[in-house]
């Protein structure tokens, strides 16, 4: 899969405070270009600029566990 898609829906989480996330967090359903939908966070964009249909691309954030990364999305470049 290309890792590219569009925001199909989203919510902005403001509460409760969480030691693993800086709030607010954008949780989105992303429709991948190939068809499947995944739920993940949209990062690297102000929360008030996220919108339905926004082109995004995947990136992988490392975790504390060696060799494990989490797929997240950010605005797509060049789309």
PDB file with one MODEL, atoms N, CA, C and O in Angstrom:
MODEL        1
ATOM      1  N   UNK A   1       0.835  -1.175   0.000  1.00  0.00           N
ATOM      2  CA  UNK A   1       0.000   0.000   0.000  1.00  0.00           C
ATOM      3  C   UNK A   1       0.880   1.238   0.000  1.00  0.00           C
ATOM      4  O   UNK A   1       2.004   1.221   0.500  1.00  0.00           O
ATOM      5  N   UNK A   2       0.358   2.295  -0.560  1.00  0.00           N
ATOM      6  CA  UNK A   2       1.132   3.521  -0.714  1.00  0.00           C
ATOM      7  C   UNK A   2       1.286   4.313   0.577  1.00  0.00           C
ATOM      8  O   UNK A   2       2.240   5.077   0.722  1.00  0.00           O
ATOM      9  N   UNK A   3       0.352   4.139   1.522  1.00  0.00           N
ATOM     10  CA  UNK A   3       0.383   4.938   2.744  1.00  0.00           C
ATOM     11  C   UNK A   3      -0.233   6.309   2.556  1.00  0.00           C
ATOM     12  O   UNK A   3      -0.150   7.158   3.443  1.00  0.00           O
ATOM     13  N   UNK A   4      -0.857   6.533   1.389  1.00  0.00           N
ATOM     14  CA  UNK A   4      -1.503   7.816   1.121  1.00  0.00           C
ATOM     15  C   UNK A   4      -3.007   7.642   1.165  1.00  0.00           C
ATOM     16  O   UNK A   4      -3.536   6.579   0.842  1.00  0.00           O
ATOM     17  N   UNK A   5      -3.688   8.706   1.572  1.00  0.00           N
ATOM     18  CA  UNK A   5      -5.137   8.650   1.638  1.00  0.00           C
ATOM     19  C   UNK A   5      -5.729  10.012   1.952  1.00  0.00           C
ATOM     20  O   UNK A   5      -5.075  11.042   1.788  1.00  0.00           O
ATOM     21  N   UNK A   6      -6.982  10.002   2.409  1.00  0.00           N
ATOM     22  CA  UNK A   6      -7.696  11.231   2.750  1.00  0.00           C
ATOM     23  C   UNK A   6      -8.440  11.028   4.063  1.00  0.00           C
ATOM     24  O   UNK A   6      -8.874   9.923   4.386  1.00  0.00           O
ATOM     25  N   UNK A   7      -8.578  12.117   4.812  1.00  0.00           N
ATOM     26  CA  UNK A   7      -9.338  12.073   6.056  1.00  0.00           C
ATOM     27  C   UNK A   7     -10.812  11.878   5.705  1.00  0.00           C
ATOM     28  O   UNK A   7     -11.400  12.700   5.002  1.00  0.00           O
ATOM     29  N   UNK A   8     -11.409  10.786   6.196  1.00  0.00           N
ATOM     30  CA  UNK A   8     -12.825  10.510   5.942  1.00  0.00           C
ATOM     31  C   UNK A   8     -13.697  11.075   7.066  1.00  0.00           C
ATOM     32  O   UNK A   8     -14.813  11.527   6.813  1.00  0.00           O
ATOM     33  N   UNK A   9     -13.197  11.052   8.297  1.00  0.00           N
ATOM     34  CA  UNK A   9     -13.875  11.652   9.443  1.00  0.00           C
ATOM     35  C   UNK A   9     -12.842  11.842  10.542  1.00  0.00           C
ATOM     36  O   UNK A   9     -11.763  11.251  10.490  1.00  0.00           O
ATOM     37  N   UNK A  10     -13.162  12.664  11.537  1.00  0.00           N
ATOM     38  CA  UNK A  10     -12.217  12.872  12.627  1.00  0.00           C
ATOM     39  C   UNK A  10     -12.916  13.462  13.841  1.00  0.00           C
ATOM     40  O   UNK A  10     -14.002  14.034  13.741  1.00  0.00           O
ATOM     41  N   UNK A  11     -12.265  13.309  14.992  1.00  0.00           N
ATOM     42  CA  UNK A  11     -12.665  13.973  16.219  1.00  0.00           C
ATOM     43  C   UNK A  11     -11.417  14.588  16.829  1.00  0.00           C
ATOM     44  O   UNK A  11     -10.298  14.167  16.537  1.00  0.00           O
ATOM     45  N   UNK A  12     -11.617  15.577  17.670  1.00  0.00           N
ATOM     46  CA  UNK A  12     -10.512  16.204  18.388  1.00  0.00           C
ATOM     47  C   UNK A  12     -10.700  15.874  19.861  1.00  0.00           C
ATOM     48  O   UNK A  12     -11.695  16.261  20.473  1.00  0.00           O
ATOM     49  N   UNK A  13      -9.738  15.157  20.424  1.00  0.00           N
ATOM     50  CA  UNK A  13      -9.802  14.729  21.820  1.00  0.00           C
ATOM     51  C   UNK A  13      -9.119  15.785  22.683  1.00  0.00           C
ATOM     52  O   UNK A  13      -7.948  16.108  22.486  1.00  0.00           O
ATOM     53  N   UNK A  14      -9.884  16.321  23.654  1.00  0.00           N
ATOM     54  CA  UNK A  14      -9.362  17.340  24.564  1.00  0.00           C
ATOM     55  C   UNK A  14      -9.187  16.819  25.986  1.00  0.00           C
ATOM     56  O   UNK A  14      -8.452  17.406  26.779  1.00  0.00           O
ATOM     57  N   UNK A  15      -9.864  15.716  26.308  1.00  0.00           N
ATOM     58  CA  UNK A  15      -9.904  15.256  27.688  1.00  0.00           C
ATOM     59  C   UNK A  15     -10.101  13.747  27.701  1.00  0.00           C
ATOM     60  O   UNK A  15     -10.769  13.263  26.787  1.00  0.00           O
ATOM     61  N   UNK A  16      -9.614  12.984  28.599  1.00  0.00           N
ATOM     62  CA  UNK A  16      -8.905  13.353  29.818  1.00  0.00           C
ATOM     63  C   UNK A  16      -7.407  13.515  29.567  1.00  0.00           C
ATOM     64  O   UNK A  16      -6.884  13.006  28.576  1.00  0.00           O
ATOM     65  N   UNK A  17      -6.729  14.211  30.449  1.00  0.00           N
ATOM     66  CA  UNK A  17      -5.268  14.318  30.313  1.00  0.00           C
ATOM     67  C   UNK A  17      -4.637  12.933  30.289  1.00  0.00           C
ATOM     68  O   UNK A  17      -5.085  12.019  30.981  1.00  0.00           O
ATOM     69  N   UNK A  18      -3.593  12.792  29.482  1.00  0.00           N
ATOM     70  CA  UNK A  18      -2.974  11.495  29.289  1.00  0.00           C
ATOM     71  C   UNK A  18      -1.460  11.676  29.229  1.00  0.00           C
ATOM     72  O   UNK A  18      -0.981  12.539  28.493  1.00  0.00           O
ATOM     73  N   UNK A  19      -0.696  10.888  29.981  1.00  0.00           N
ATOM     74  CA  UNK A  19       0.755  11.077  29.980  1.00  0.00           C
ATOM     75  C   UNK A  19       1.424  10.709  28.653  1.00  0.00           C
ATOM     76  O   UNK A  19       2.577  11.078  28.432  1.00  0.00           O
ATOM     77  N   UNK A  20       0.723   9.985  27.760  1.00  0.00           N
ATOM     78  CA  UNK A  20       1.328   9.552  26.498  1.00  0.00           C
ATOM     79  C   UNK A  20       1.068  10.517  25.352  1.00  0.00           C
ATOM     80  O   UNK A  20       1.737  10.424  24.323  1.00  0.00           O
ATOM     81  N   UNK A  21       0.122  11.438  25.492  1.00  0.00           N
ATOM     82  CA  UNK A  21      -0.250  12.335  24.407  1.00  0.00           C
ATOM     83  C   UNK A  21      -0.269  13.775  24.872  1.00  0.00           C
ATOM     84  O   UNK A  21      -0.674  14.067  25.997  1.00  0.00           O
ATOM     85  N   UNK A  22       0.168  14.669  24.011  1.00  0.00           N
ATOM     86  CA  UNK A  22      -0.039  16.094  24.230  1.00  0.00           C
ATOM     87  C   UNK A  22      -1.398  16.423  23.639  1.00  0.00           C
ATOM     88  O   UNK A  22      -1.605  16.277  22.434  1.00  0.00           O
ATOM     89  N   UNK A  23      -2.318  16.863  24.471  1.00  0.00           N
ATOM     90  CA  UNK A  23      -3.663  17.183  24.000  1.00  0.00           C
ATOM     91  C   UNK A  23      -3.722  18.594  23.460  1.00  0.00           C
ATOM     92  O   UNK A  23      -2.955  19.443  23.912  1.00  0.00           O
ATOM     93  N   UNK A  24      -4.601  18.884  22.511  1.00  0.00           N
ATOM     94  CA  UNK A  24      -5.557  17.987  21.898  1.00  0.00           C
ATOM     95  C   UNK A  24      -4.905  17.067  20.858  1.00  0.00           C
ATOM     96  O   UNK A  24      -3.835  17.354  20.321  1.00  0.00           O
ATOM     97  N   UNK A  25      -5.594  15.951  20.598  1.00  0.00           N
ATOM     98  CA  UNK A  25      -5.151  14.953  19.634  1.00  0.00           C
ATOM     99  C   UNK A  25      -6.247  14.780  18.589  1.00  0.00           C
ATOM    100  O   UNK A  25      -7.429  14.713  18.926  1.00  0.00           O
ATOM    101  N   UNK A  26      -5.854  14.708  17.323  1.00  0.00           N
ATOM    102  CA  UNK A  26      -6.811  14.454  16.248  1.00  0.00           C
ATOM    103  C   UNK A  26      -6.817  12.952  15.962  1.00  0.00           C
ATOM    104  O   UNK A  26      -5.803  12.383  15.557  1.00  0.00           O
ATOM    105  N   UNK A  27      -7.973  12.318  16.178  1.00  0.00           N
ATOM    106  CA  UNK A  27      -8.161  10.899  15.871  1.00  0.00           C
ATOM    107  C   UNK A  27      -9.030  10.845  14.615  1.00  0.00           C
ATOM    108  O   UNK A  27     -10.142  11.374  14.595  1.00  0.00           O
ATOM    109  N   UNK A  28      -8.513  10.202  13.571  1.00  0.00           N
ATOM    110  CA  UNK A  28      -9.197  10.242  12.276  1.00  0.00           C
ATOM    111  C   UNK A  28      -9.403   8.853  11.690  1.00  0.00           C
ATOM    112  O   UNK A  28      -8.646   7.918  11.951  1.00  0.00           O
ATOM    113  N   UNK A  29     -10.449   8.757  10.895  1.00  0.00           N
ATOM    114  CA  UNK A  29     -10.613   7.615  10.003  1.00  0.00           C
ATOM    115  C   UNK A  29     -10.013   8.061   8.678  1.00  0.00           C
ATOM    116  O   UNK A  29     -10.470   9.032   8.075  1.00  0.00           O
ATOM    117  N   UNK A  30      -8.988   7.349   8.231  1.00  0.00           N
ATOM    118  CA  UNK A  30      -8.300   7.688   6.989  1.00  0.00           C
ATOM    119  C   UNK A  30      -8.658   6.642   5.945  1.00  0.00           C
ATOM    120  O   UNK A  30      -8.450   5.447   6.155  1.00  0.00           O
ATOM    121  N   UNK A  31      -9.196   7.095   4.825  1.00  0.00           N
ATOM    122  CA  UNK A  31      -9.470   6.195   3.708  1.00  0.00           C
ATOM    123  C   UNK A  31      -8.235   6.169   2.821  1.00  0.00           C
ATOM    124  O   UNK A  31      -7.893   7.164   2.182  1.00  0.00           O
ATOM    125  N   UNK A  32      -7.570   5.020   2.788  1.00  0.00           N
ATOM    126  CA  UNK A  32      -6.364   4.881   1.984  1.00  0.00           C
ATOM    127  C   UNK A  32      -6.713   4.897   0.499  1.00  0.00           C
ATOM    128  O   UNK A  32      -7.828   4.539   0.120  1.00  0.00           O
ATOM    129  N   UNK A  33      -5.773   5.307  -0.335  1.00  0.00           N
ATOM    130  CA  UNK A  33      -6.004   5.366  -1.782  1.00  0.00           C
ATOM    131  C   UNK A  33      -6.438   4.016  -2.345  1.00  0.00           C
ATOM    132  O   UNK A  33      -7.162   3.961  -3.339  1.00  0.00           O
ATOM    133  N   UNK A  34      -5.996   2.921  -1.711  1.00  0.00           N
ATOM    134  CA  UNK A  34      -6.326   1.589  -2.192  1.00  0.00           C
ATOM    135  C   UNK A  34      -7.710   1.114  -1.716  1.00  0.00           C
ATOM    136  O   UNK A  34      -8.175   0.056  -2.138  1.00  0.00           O
ATOM    137  N   UNK A  35      -8.375   1.894  -0.835  1.00  0.00           N
ATOM    138  CA  UNK A  35      -9.729   1.563  -0.416  1.00  0.00           C
ATOM    139  C   UNK A  35      -9.960   1.304   1.057  1.00  0.00           C
ATOM    140  O   UNK A  35     -10.951   1.796   1.598  1.00  0.00           O
ATOM    141  N   UNK A  36      -9.082   0.542   1.751  1.00  0.00           N
ATOM    142  CA  UNK A  36      -9.340   0.275   3.166  1.00  0.00           C
ATOM    143  C   UNK A  36      -9.307   1.559   4.003  1.00  0.00           C
ATOM    144  O   UNK A  36      -8.677   2.550   3.633  1.00  0.00           O
ATOM    145  N   UNK A  37     -10.001   1.507   5.131  1.00  0.00           N
ATOM    146  CA  UNK A  37      -9.984   2.618   6.077  1.00  0.00           C
ATOM    147  C   UNK A  37      -9.253   2.192   7.340  1.00  0.00           C
ATOM    148  O   UNK A  37      -9.387   1.051   7.784  1.00  0.00           O
ATOM    149  N   UNK A  38      -8.485   3.100   7.918  1.00  0.00           N
ATOM    150  CA  UNK A  38      -7.770   2.852   9.167  1.00  0.00           C
ATOM    151  C   UNK A  38      -8.035   4.013  10.120  1.00  0.00           C
ATOM    152  O   UNK A  38      -8.307   5.137   9.700  1.00  0.00           O
ATOM    153  N   UNK A  39      -7.949   3.715  11.398  1.00  0.00           N
ATOM    154  CA  UNK A  39      -8.096   4.755  12.409  1.00  0.00           C
ATOM    155  C   UNK A  39      -6.721   5.038  12.980  1.00  0.00           C
ATOM    156  O   UNK A  39      -5.999   4.124  13.378  1.00  0.00           O
ATOM    157  N   UNK A  40      -6.363   6.321  13.017  1.00  0.00           N
ATOM    158  CA  UNK A  40      -5.051   6.723  13.499  1.00  0.00           C
ATOM    159  C   UNK A  40      -5.112   8.193  13.881  1.00  0.00           C
ATOM    160  O   UNK A  40      -6.164   8.827  13.801  1.00  0.00           O
ATOM    161  N   UNK A  41      -3.979   8.721  14.295  1.00  0.00           N
ATOM    162  CA  UNK A  41      -3.884  10.142  14.618  1.00  0.00           C
ATOM    163  C   UNK A  41      -3.379  10.922  13.418  1.00  0.00           C
ATOM    164  O   UNK A  41      -2.603  10.407  12.612  1.00  0.00           O
ATOM    165  N   UNK A  42      -3.822  12.165  13.305  1.00  0.00           N
ATOM    166  CA  UNK A  42      -3.281  13.096  12.312  1.00  0.00           C
ATOM    167  C   UNK A  42      -2.400  14.071  13.076  1.00  0.00           C
ATOM    168  O   UNK A  42      -2.860  14.728  14.010  1.00  0.00           O
ATOM    169  N   UNK A  43      -1.139  14.168  12.684  1.00  0.00           N
ATOM    170  CA  UNK A  43      -0.134  14.969  13.388  1.00  0.00           C
ATOM    171  C   UNK A  43       0.450  16.028  12.457  1.00  0.00           C
ATOM    172  O   UNK A  43       0.143  16.075  11.265  1.00  0.00           O
ATOM    173  N   UNK A  44       1.288  16.863  13.027  1.00  0.00           N
ATOM    174  CA  UNK A  44       2.053  17.857  12.265  1.00  0.00           C
ATOM    175  C   UNK A  44       1.175  18.880  11.557  1.00  0.00           C
ATOM    176  O   UNK A  44       1.559  19.411  10.514  1.00  0.00           O
ATOM    177  N   UNK A  45      -0.004  19.161  12.115  1.00  0.00           N
ATOM    178  CA  UNK A  45      -0.902  20.166  11.562  1.00  0.00           C
ATOM    179  C   UNK A  45      -1.735  20.718  12.721  1.00  0.00           C
ATOM    180  O   UNK A  45      -2.160  19.947  13.581  1.00  0.00           O
ATOM    181  N   UNK A  46      -1.981  22.036  12.767  1.00  0.00           N
ATOM    182  CA  UNK A  46      -2.851  22.569  13.817  1.00  0.00           C
ATOM    183  C   UNK A  46      -4.237  21.916  13.753  1.00  0.00           C
ATOM    184  O   UNK A  46      -4.770  21.688  12.668  1.00  0.00           O
ATOM    185  N   UNK A  47      -4.814  21.619  14.919  1.00  0.00           N
ATOM    186  CA  UNK A  47      -6.086  20.895  14.942  1.00  0.00           C
ATOM    187  C   UNK A  47      -7.195  21.637  14.210  1.00  0.00           C
ATOM    188  O   UNK A  47      -8.103  21.003  13.672  1.00  0.00           O
ATOM    189  N   UNK A  48      -7.143  22.949  14.176  1.00  0.00           N
ATOM    190  CA  UNK A  48      -8.196  23.707  13.489  1.00  0.00           C
ATOM    191  C   UNK A  48      -8.035  23.717  11.970  1.00  0.00           C
ATOM    192  O   UNK A  48      -8.872  24.280  11.264  1.00  0.00           O
ATOM    193  N   UNK A  49      -6.971  23.100  11.464  1.00  0.00           N
ATOM    194  CA  UNK A  49      -6.767  23.035  10.014  1.00  0.00           C
ATOM    195  C   UNK A  49      -7.065  21.655   9.425  1.00  0.00           C
ATOM    196  O   UNK A  49      -7.007  21.477   8.208  1.00  0.00           O
ATOM    197  N   UNK A  50      -7.385  20.668  10.288  1.00  0.00           N
ATOM    198  CA  UNK A  50      -7.746  19.337   9.796  1.00  0.00           C
ATOM    199  C   UNK A  50      -9.155  19.419   9.223  1.00  0.00           C
ATOM    200  O   UNK A  50     -10.035  20.035   9.824  1.00  0.00           O
ATOM    201  N   UNK A  51      -9.372  18.801   8.065  1.00  0.00           N
ATOM    202  CA  UNK A  51     -10.700  18.826   7.448  1.00  0.00           C
ATOM    203  C   UNK A  51     -10.965  17.529   6.692  1.00  0.00           C
ATOM    204  O   UNK A  51     -10.043  16.818   6.294  1.00  0.00           O
ATOM    205  N   UNK A  52     -12.239  17.246   6.507  1.00  0.00           N
ATOM    206  CA  UNK A  52     -12.656  16.077   5.740  1.00  0.00           C
ATOM    207  C   UNK A  52     -12.117  16.217   4.312  1.00  0.00           C
ATOM    208  O   UNK A  52     -12.209  17.285   3.707  1.00  0.00           O
ATOM    209  N   UNK A  53     -11.561  15.139   3.789  1.00  0.00           N
ATOM    210  CA  UNK A  53     -11.006  15.154   2.435  1.00  0.00           C
ATOM    211  C   UNK A  53      -9.555  15.578   2.365  1.00  0.00           C
ATOM    212  O   UNK A  53      -8.960  15.549   1.289  1.00  0.00           O
ATOM    213  N   UNK A  54      -8.972  15.970   3.483  1.00  0.00           N
ATOM    214  CA  UNK A  54      -7.578  16.420   3.500  1.00  0.00           C
ATOM    215  C   UNK A  54      -6.650  15.270   3.120  1.00  0.00           C
ATOM    216  O   UNK A  54      -6.736  14.195   3.714  1.00  0.00           O
ATOM    217  N   UNK A  55      -5.761  15.472   2.141  1.00  0.00           N
ATOM    218  CA  UNK A  55      -4.811  14.427   1.762  1.00  0.00           C
ATOM    219  C   UNK A  55      -3.767  14.219   2.865  1.00  0.00           C
ATOM    220  O   UNK A  55      -3.215  15.182   3.396  1.00  0.00           O
ATOM    221  N   UNK A  56      -3.508  12.970   3.198  1.00  0.00           N
ATOM    222  CA  UNK A  56      -2.538  12.631   4.238  1.00  0.00           C
ATOM    223  C   UNK A  56      -1.644  11.493   3.764  1.00  0.00           C
ATOM    224  O   UNK A  56      -1.946  10.798   2.794  1.00  0.00           O
ATOM    225  N   UNK A  57      -0.531  11.324   4.479  1.00  0.00           N
ATOM    226  CA  UNK A  57       0.385  10.217   4.201  1.00  0.00           C
ATOM    227  C   UNK A  57       0.884   9.647   5.525  1.00  0.00           C
ATOM    228  O   UNK A  57       0.968  10.357   6.527  1.00  0.00           O
ATOM    229  N   UNK A  58       1.208   8.376   5.518  1.00  0.00           N
ATOM    230  CA  UNK A  58       1.635   7.690   6.730  1.00  0.00           C
ATOM    231  C   UNK A  58       3.087   8.011   7.065  1.00  0.00           C
ATOM    232  O   UNK A  58       3.908   8.261   6.183  1.00  0.00           O
ATOM    233  N   UNK A  59       3.380   7.998   8.355  1.00  0.00           N
ATOM    234  CA  UNK A  59       4.758   7.947   8.844  1.00  0.00           C
ATOM    235  C   UNK A  59       4.729   7.067  10.088  1.00  0.00           C
ATOM    236  O   UNK A  59       3.662   6.828  10.653  1.00  0.00           O
ATOM    237  N   UNK A  60       5.865   6.595  10.509  1.00  0.00           N
ATOM    238  CA  UNK A  60       5.911   5.652  11.618  1.00  0.00           C
ATOM    239  C   UNK A  60       6.674   6.249  12.787  1.00  0.00           C
ATOM    240  O   UNK A  60       7.833   6.643  12.654  1.00  0.00           O
ATOM    241  N   UNK A  61       6.006   6.311  13.939  1.00  0.00           N
ATOM    242  CA  UNK A  61       6.615   6.859  15.151  1.00  0.00           C
ATOM    243  C   UNK A  61       7.138   5.709  16.007  1.00  0.00           C
ATOM    244  O   UNK A  61       6.406   4.761  16.289  1.00  0.00           O
ATOM    245  N   UNK A  62       8.389   5.789  16.415  1.00  0.00           N
ATOM    246  CA  UNK A  62       8.940   4.724  17.258  1.00  0.00           C
ATOM    247  C   UNK A  62       8.267   4.701  18.630  1.00  0.00           C
ATOM    248  O   UNK A  62       7.749   5.717  19.093  1.00  0.00           O
ATOM    249  N   UNK A  63       8.279   3.550  19.264  1.00  0.00           N
ATOM    250  CA  UNK A  63       7.756   3.406  20.626  1.00  0.00           C
ATOM    251  C   UNK A  63       8.918   3.066  21.553  1.00  0.00           C
ATOM    252  O   UNK A  63      10.066   2.976  21.118  1.00  0.00           O
ATOM    253  N   UNK A  64       8.609   2.877  22.830  1.00  0.00           N
ATOM    254  CA  UNK A  64       9.653   2.495  23.792  1.00  0.00           C
ATOM    255  C   UNK A  64      10.130   1.063  23.594  1.00  0.00           C
ATOM    256  O   UNK A  64      11.189   0.675  24.087  1.00  0.00           O
ATOM    257  N   UNK A  65       9.327   0.275  22.857  1.00  0.00           N
ATOM    258  CA  UNK A  65       9.703  -1.120  22.611  1.00  0.00           C
ATOM    259  C   UNK A  65      10.568  -1.197  21.351  1.00  0.00           C
ATOM    260  O   UNK A  65      10.138  -0.746  20.290  1.00  0.00           O
ATOM    261  N   UNK A  66      11.754  -1.749  21.443  1.00  0.00           N
ATOM    262  CA  UNK A  66      12.646  -1.827  20.279  1.00  0.00           C
ATOM    263  C   UNK A  66      11.992  -2.547  19.097  1.00  0.00           C
ATOM    264  O   UNK A  66      11.383  -3.605  19.257  1.00  0.00           O
ATOM    265  N   UNK A  67      12.128  -1.958  17.924  1.00  0.00           N
ATOM    266  CA  UNK A  67      11.616  -2.556  16.700  1.00  0.00           C
ATOM    267  C   UNK A  67      10.128  -2.365  16.470  1.00  0.00           C
ATOM    268  O   UNK A  67       9.589  -2.882  15.492  1.00  0.00           O
ATOM    269  N   UNK A  68       9.448  -1.634  17.348  1.00  0.00           N
ATOM    270  CA  UNK A  68       8.010  -1.414  17.198  1.00  0.00           C
ATOM    271  C   UNK A  68       7.748   0.060  16.905  1.00  0.00           C
ATOM    272  O   UNK A  68       8.265   0.940  17.593  1.00  0.00           O
ATOM    273  N   UNK A  69       6.940   0.320  15.877  1.00  0.00           N
ATOM    274  CA  UNK A  69       6.575   1.686  15.502  1.00  0.00           C
ATOM    275  C   UNK A  69       5.072   1.750  15.291  1.00  0.00           C
ATOM    276  O   UNK A  69       4.437   0.745  14.972  1.00  0.00           O
ATOM    277  N   UNK A  70       4.507   2.940  15.470  1.00  0.00           N
ATOM    278  CA  UNK A  70       3.070   3.152  15.338  1.00  0.00           C
ATOM    279  C   UNK A  70       2.812   3.951  14.064  1.00  0.00           C
ATOM    280  O   UNK A  70       3.457   4.977  13.845  1.00  0.00           O
ATOM    281  N   UNK A  71       1.870   3.498  13.208  1.00  0.00           N
ATOM    282  CA  UNK A  71       1.561   4.275  12.005  1.00  0.00           C
ATOM    283  C   UNK A  71       0.691   5.483  12.360  1.00  0.00           C
ATOM    284  O   UNK A  71      -0.367   5.343  12.973  1.00  0.00           O
ATOM    285  N   UNK A  72       1.147   6.650  11.970  1.00  0.00           N
ATOM    286  CA  UNK A  72       0.430   7.912  12.150  1.00  0.00           C
ATOM    287  C   UNK A  72       0.349   8.596  10.792  1.00  0.00           C
ATOM    288  O   UNK A  72       1.008   8.174   9.842  1.00  0.00           O
ATOM    289  N   UNK A  73      -0.452   9.644  10.698  1.00  0.00           N
ATOM    290  CA  UNK A  73      -0.601  10.354   9.432  1.00  0.00           C
ATOM    291  C   UNK A  73      -0.304  11.833   9.607  1.00  0.00           C
ATOM    292  O   UNK A  73      -0.488  12.399  10.684  1.00  0.00           O
ATOM    293  N   UNK A  74       0.162  12.451   8.521  1.00  0.00           N
ATOM    294  CA  UNK A  74       0.419  13.893   8.478  1.00  0.00           C
ATOM    295  C   UNK A  74      -0.034  14.389   7.116  1.00  0.00           C
ATOM    296  O   UNK A  74      -0.242  13.588   6.204  1.00  0.00           O
ATOM    297  N   UNK A  75      -0.192  15.710   6.965  1.00  0.00           N
ATOM    298  CA  UNK A  75      -0.600  16.231   5.652  1.00  0.00           C
ATOM    299  C   UNK A  75       0.368  15.756   4.568  1.00  0.00           C
ATOM    300  O   UNK A  75       1.584  15.762   4.759  1.00  0.00           O
ATOM    301  N   UNK A  76      -0.185  15.351   3.443  1.00  0.00           N
ATOM    302  CA  UNK A  76       0.613  14.839   2.327  1.00  0.00           C
ATOM    303  C   UNK A  76       1.311  15.990   1.612  1.00  0.00           C
ATOM    304  O   UNK A  76       0.726  17.049   1.385  1.00  0.00           O
ATOM    305  N   UNK A  77       2.554  15.762   1.269  1.00  0.00           N
ATOM    306  CA  UNK A  77       3.312  16.743   0.490  1.00  0.00           C
ATOM    307  C   UNK A  77       3.019  16.544  -0.995  1.00  0.00           C
ATOM    308  O   UNK A  77       2.910  15.410  -1.461  1.00  0.00           O
ATOM    309  N   UNK A  78       2.895  17.615  -1.719  1.00  0.00           N
ATOM    310  CA  UNK A  78       2.752  17.547  -3.163  1.00  0.00           C
ATOM    311  C   UNK A  78       1.416  17.051  -3.664  1.00  0.00           C
ATOM    312  O   UNK A  78       1.315  16.606  -4.807  1.00  0.00           O
ATOM    313  N   UNK A  79       0.378  17.117  -2.828  1.00  0.00           N
ATOM    314  CA  UNK A  79      -0.934  16.668  -3.295  1.00  0.00           C
ATOM    315  C   UNK A  79      -1.901  17.807  -3.265  1.00  0.00           C
ATOM    316  O   UNK A  79      -3.067  17.637  -3.621  1.00  0.00           O
TER     317      UNK A  79
ENDMDL
END
